[in-house]
Amino acid sequence: MPLFSGNTTVGTAATLIDGIAWHNPVLLHIHNNDNTDAVYIGGPDVTTSNGLRLLKQDSLELTLHQANQIYCVSSKTDHTVSWIAQKL
């Protein structure tokens, strides 16, 4: 099963974790690279108030089906997350 990965720079607006939607279904591992602040994960309307909080230097693994997309947002600009996905 092929693996693919990338980095995404997140800011104060919801940012799509690009590169995974057309490969679904995938097992996605996403990592908050920042060493001070949390990043928030959700759909296209994610905010720092309604998103799933991923603490600094923490990771999350989830399965995405069909055309699901994941967005991230931060309370600051130039916040980097990295990800790796395995096609199921």
C-alpha angles and dihedrals in degrees: 000000000000123000125210131177145179150160126251127197110221128198139169093299124069108273124198117235090231126208102042109073097076091049096055134170092061141151102232126200112191125187130196103224095189117106097204113031140049124240122214123224130202145097129320091290095053117143135172086262101051105026130101104262116233108191124223113293091002129130137210132197124204141157119241121201132198112338097342115151131196124215130192133199134183138194088240140040126256094032109157129211125181127205143185125195134193118206110234 
